[in-house]
Amino acid sequence: MASIMTPADLAAFERDGYRIVRGMFDAEEVDLLRRAMEEDPEVRDHMIDRLDAQGAATRIALWNRAGGSVYGMAARCERMVDTMAALLGGPVYHYQSKLTAKEPFVGGAWEWHQDYGYWYYNGCLFPHLASCQIALDRSGVENGCLEMVRGSHLLGRIEHVPVPGEGQNVADPERMKAIVERLDIVPCELEPGDAVFFHANTLHRSAQNRSPFRRWTLICCYNRVDNDTLVRADDRYYVPLEKVPDDAVKAAGVRFASGDEHFATRAFVPKVG
């Protein structure tokens, strides 16, 4: 196992629902990932706008398979896969990846939500899922970094309600008022190459980007193999994950998608409420 988590890190993840890892990917790897996100026609042609309550948009591209691209190598490399297996307590498979692109001055917000608030409707019986957000640019308070509610994964799944016209679901606003009165909100400020791992039930959001600085991130999501989806209407169900050595990211260079990534043409927003 090549997990980068120490026993203390694992204990902190169990307590807080997230863990920041500095320098998860080095400068050369980040440059390759950033260039691929900027230049790959498949990413460009599958960008989707997700609006917030004020009409500002975060641009996203989603794909459900970790293929042979350089960003597929990042999702399949030992340090990522083995760390996720350690955090989730068993073998994992790639569930979904996405680019989130908040452009300067116009980047939109994400409302308070749990990922399991969405993924429950894919037929995952247990919340044995987690995500890793990798910073491609500096991600700070000024340009809308991720914010976590520390320890909120211990609350279990919270009911979500739709936000009209946004294409987003939000955790029950009345319950959120009580939650943020009792639990700490922590901004996850990251330098390029830093990463934050977070549990599927950890409440999180991000503010609009009103700064002159872009905020692009790559998010890789995983499900435990024994928690395979009951729903087969999309392709987030179990497919064996072929793990690669850590040096596969650099070996790939700026390798684009080759058709095996299964890009989504629309975001998955379940009907709730």
C-alpha positions as CSV (number, residue, x, y, z in Angstrom):
1,M,0.0,0.0,0.0
2,A,1.3,3.5,-1.0
3,S,-1.2,5.5,1.2
4,I,0.3,8.8,2.1
5,M,-1.8,9.0,5.3
6,T,-0.2,8.3,8.6
7,P,-2.3,6.8,11.5
8,A,-2.6,10.4,12.9
9,D,-3.9,11.6,9.5
10,L,-6.5,8.8,9.3
11,A,-7.6,9.6,12.9
12,A,-8.0,13.3,11.9
13,F,-10.0,12.4,8.8
14,E,-12.3,10.2,11.0
15,R,-12.8,13.1,13.4
16,D,-13.0,16.1,11.0
17,G,-14.3,14.6,7.7
18,Y,-11.4,16.0,5.6
19,R,-7.7,16.2,5.5
20,I,-5.4,18.6,3.6
21,V,-2.2,17.1,2.0
22,R,0.4,19.7,1.0
23,G,2.4,18.9,-2.2
24,M,0.3,15.9,-3.3
25,F,1.5,16.6,-6.8
26,D,4.7,18.4,-7.6
27,A,5.1,21.5,-9.9
28,E,5.9,19.4,-13.0
29,E,2.8,17.2,-12.5
30,V,0.6,20.2,-11.9
31,D,1.8,21.9,-15.1
32,L,0.9,18.7,-17.1
33,L,-2.5,18.5,-15.5
34,R,-3.2,22.2,-15.9
35,R,-2.1,22.2,-19.6
36,A,-4.3,19.1,-20.3
37,M,-7.3,20.8,-18.6
38,E,-6.7,23.9,-20.7
39,E,-5.9,22.3,-24.1
40,D,-7.8,19.0,-24.3
41,P,-10.7,19.3,-26.8
42,E,-12.8,16.7,-24.9
43,V,-12.6,18.9,-21.7
44,R,-13.3,22.1,-23.7
45,D,-16.3,20.6,-25.6
46,H,-17.9,19.2,-22.5
47,M,-17.9,22.3,-20.3
48,I,-21.2,22.9,-18.5
49,D,-22.3,26.1,-16.7
50,R,-23.7,25.6,-13.1
51,L,-25.4,28.8,-12.0
52,D,-25.7,30.0,-8.4
53,A,-28.5,32.1,-6.8
54,Q,-27.1,35.3,-8.3
55,G,-26.8,33.9,-11.8
56,A,-23.0,33.6,-11.7
57,A,-21.6,30.4,-13.2
58,T,-18.9,27.8,-12.3
59,R,-17.8,26.0,-15.4
60,I,-17.4,22.2,-15.0
61,A,-16.5,19.2,-17.1
62,L,-17.4,15.7,-15.8
63,W,-16.2,12.2,-16.7
64,N,-17.0,8.9,-15.1
65,R,-14.0,6.7,-16.1
66,A,-10.3,7.1,-15.4
67,G,-8.8,6.5,-18.8
68,G,-5.3,6.9,-20.3
69,S,-5.1,10.7,-20.2
70,V,-2.7,12.4,-17.9
71,Y,-5.6,13.3,-15.6
72,G,-6.7,9.6,-15.8
73,M,-3.2,8.7,-14.6
74,A,-3.6,11.2,-11.6
75,A,-6.8,9.4,-10.6
76,R,-5.2,5.9,-11.0
77,C,-1.8,6.5,-9.5
78,E,-0.8,4.5,-6.4
79,R,-0.6,7.5,-4.0
80,M,-4.2,8.5,-4.8
81,V,-5.9,5.0,-5.0
82,D,-4.2,3.6,-2.0
83,T,-4.9,6.7,0.1
84,M,-8.6,6.5,-0.8
85,A,-8.6,2.8,0.1
86,A,-7.1,3.6,3.5
87,L,-9.6,6.4,4.1
88,L,-12.6,4.3,3.1
89,G,-11.6,1.1,4.6
90,G,-11.4,-1.2,1.6
91,P,-10.7,-1.4,-2.2
92,V,-12.1,1.5,-4.2
93,Y,-13.0,2.2,-7.8
94,H,-13.1,5.5,-9.7
95,Y,-16.6,7.0,-9.4
96,Q,-16.3,10.4,-11.1
97,S,-13.8,13.2,-11.9
98,K,-14.4,16.8,-12.8
99,L,-12.7,20.0,-13.6
100,T,-14.2,23.0,-11.7
101,A,-13.3,26.3,-13.3
102,K,-14.1,29.6,-11.5
103,E,-13.0,32.4,-13.8
104,P,-11.8,35.8,-12.5
105,F,-14.6,38.2,-11.4
106,V,-17.4,35.9,-12.7
107,G,-17.0,32.5,-11.1
108,G,-20.1,31.3,-9.3
109,A,-20.7,29.8,-5.9
110,W,-21.6,26.3,-4.8
111,E,-24.2,26.1,-2.0
112,W,-23.9,24.0,1.1
113,H,-24.3,20.4,0.2
114,Q,-23.0,16.8,0.8
115,D,-21.8,14.8,-2.2
116,Y,-23.8,11.9,-0.8
117,G,-26.9,14.2,-1.0
118,Y,-26.5,13.6,-4.7
119,W,-24.9,10.2,-4.9
120,Y,-27.5,8.5,-2.7
121,Y,-29.7,8.8,-5.7
122,N,-27.2,6.8,-7.8
123,G,-28.0,3.9,-5.6
124,C,-25.0,3.9,-3.2
125,L,-26.5,2.3,-0.1
126,F,-23.6,3.4,2.2
127,P,-21.7,6.7,2.2
128,H,-18.5,4.9,1.6
129,L,-17.3,7.5,-0.9
130,A,-14.8,10.3,-0.8
131,S,-13.3,13.0,-3.0
132,C,-9.9,14.5,-3.5
133,Q,-9.7,18.1,-4.8
134,I,-6.3,19.0,-6.4
135,A,-5.5,22.7,-6.8
136,L,-4.3,23.6,-10.3
137,D,-4.2,27.3,-9.3
138,R,-3.9,28.9,-5.9
139,S,-7.2,28.4,-4.1
140,G,-7.9,30.9,-1.4
141,V,-10.7,32.8,0.3
142,E,-10.4,35.6,-2.2
143,N,-11.1,33.4,-5.3
144,G,-13.7,31.1,-3.8
145,C,-11.9,28.1,-2.2
146,L,-13.6,25.1,-0.7
147,E,-15.0,25.5,2.8
148,M,-15.8,22.5,5.0
149,V,-18.0,22.1,8.1
150,R,-15.6,20.3,10.4
151,G,-17.1,17.1,11.7
152,S,-20.3,17.4,9.7
153,H,-19.8,13.9,8.2
154,L,-20.9,12.5,11.5
155,L,-24.3,14.0,11.1
156,G,-25.3,11.4,8.5
157,R,-27.1,12.2,5.3
158,I,-29.1,15.5,5.4
159,E,-32.1,16.1,3.3
160,H,-31.5,18.4,0.4
161,V,-33.8,20.8,-1.4
162,P,-33.6,22.3,-4.9
163,V,-32.7,25.9,-5.5
164,P,-34.9,27.2,-8.2
165,G,-33.2,27.9,-11.5
166,E,-29.8,27.0,-10.3
167,G,-29.3,23.3,-11.2
168,Q,-28.0,22.8,-7.7
169,N,-29.4,21.2,-4.6
170,V,-28.8,22.6,-1.1
171,A,-28.7,21.0,2.3
172,D,-31.8,21.9,4.3
173,P,-31.4,25.6,5.1
174,E,-33.1,25.5,8.5
175,R,-30.9,22.6,9.6
176,M,-27.8,24.3,8.2
177,K,-28.5,27.3,10.4
178,A,-28.2,25.1,13.5
179,I,-25.2,23.2,12.1
180,V,-23.1,26.2,11.5
181,E,-23.9,27.6,15.0
182,R,-22.4,24.4,16.5
183,L,-19.6,23.4,14.2
184,D,-16.7,25.2,12.7
185,I,-16.4,26.4,9.1
186,V,-12.9,25.9,7.8
187,P,-11.6,27.4,4.5
188,C,-9.3,24.9,2.7
189,E,-6.7,27.2,1.2
190,L,-4.5,25.4,-1.2
191,E,-1.4,26.1,-3.3
192,P,-1.0,24.4,-6.7
193,G,-0.4,20.7,-6.1
194,D,-2.0,20.7,-2.7
195,A,-5.0,18.5,-2.2
196,V,-7.9,18.1,0.2
197,F,-9.5,14.7,0.8
198,F,-13.1,14.8,2.1
199,H,-15.8,12.4,3.0
200,A,-19.0,12.2,1.0
201,N,-21.1,13.4,3.9
202,T,-18.9,16.3,4.8
203,L,-20.8,19.6,4.2
204,H,-19.0,21.9,1.9
205,R,-19.5,25.0,-0.2
206,S,-17.5,27.6,-2.1
207,A,-18.1,31.3,-2.6
208,Q,-18.1,33.3,-5.8
209,N,-14.8,34.3,-7.3
210,R,-14.8,38.1,-7.4
211,S,-11.0,38.4,-7.5
212,P,-8.7,38.8,-10.6
213,F,-7.3,35.3,-10.0
214,R,-8.6,32.1,-11.7
215,R,-9.4,29.1,-9.5
216,W,-9.3,25.8,-11.4
217,T,-9.3,22.5,-9.5
218,L,-9.4,18.8,-10.5
219,I,-11.6,16.6,-8.3
220,C,-11.3,12.8,-8.3
221,C,-14.1,10.8,-6.5
222,Y,-14.1,7.2,-5.4
223,N,-16.6,4.6,-4.2
224,R,-15.8,1.5,-2.1
225,V,-16.0,-1.6,-4.3
226,D,-18.5,-3.3,-2.0
227,N,-20.8,-0.3,-2.2
228,D,-21.4,-0.6,-6.0
229,T,-24.4,1.4,-7.2
230,L,-27.9,-0.1,-7.5
231,V,-28.6,2.2,-10.4
232,R,-27.4,1.4,-13.9
233,A,-28.9,4.4,-15.7
234,D,-25.5,6.1,-15.7
235,D,-22.0,4.7,-15.7
236,R,-20.9,5.3,-12.1
237,Y,-21.2,1.6,-11.4
238,Y,-18.2,-0.5,-10.5
239,V,-15.6,-1.0,-13.2
240,P,-12.2,-2.5,-12.1
241,L,-9.6,0.3,-11.6
242,E,-6.2,-0.4,-13.1
243,K,-3.8,1.2,-10.7
244,V,-0.6,2.7,-12.2
245,P,2.7,3.7,-10.6
246,D,3.1,7.3,-9.3
247,D,5.5,8.2,-12.0
248,A,2.8,7.5,-14.7
249,V,1.6,11.1,-14.4
250,K,4.9,12.5,-15.7
251,A,5.4,9.6,-18.1
252,A,2.0,10.5,-19.7
253,G,3.1,14.1,-20.5
254,V,0.2,16.3,-21.8
255,R,-1.8,13.3,-22.9
256,F,-5.4,14.0,-23.8
257,A,-8.5,11.9,-23.5
258,S,-8.8,9.0,-25.9
259,G,-12.5,8.2,-25.8
260,D,-12.5,6.0,-22.7
261,E,-13.3,8.7,-20.1
262,H,-17.1,8.8,-20.7
263,F,-17.6,12.5,-20.5
264,A,-21.0,13.6,-19.3
265,T,-23.2,15.9,-21.4
266,R,-25.1,17.2,-18.4
267,A,-24.7,17.4,-14.6
268,F,-26.4,14.9,-12.4
269,V,-29.0,16.8,-10.3
270,P,-31.5,14.4,-8.6
271,K,-35.1,15.5,-8.0
272,V,-35.4,16.1,-4.3
273,G,-37.7,17.9,-1.8
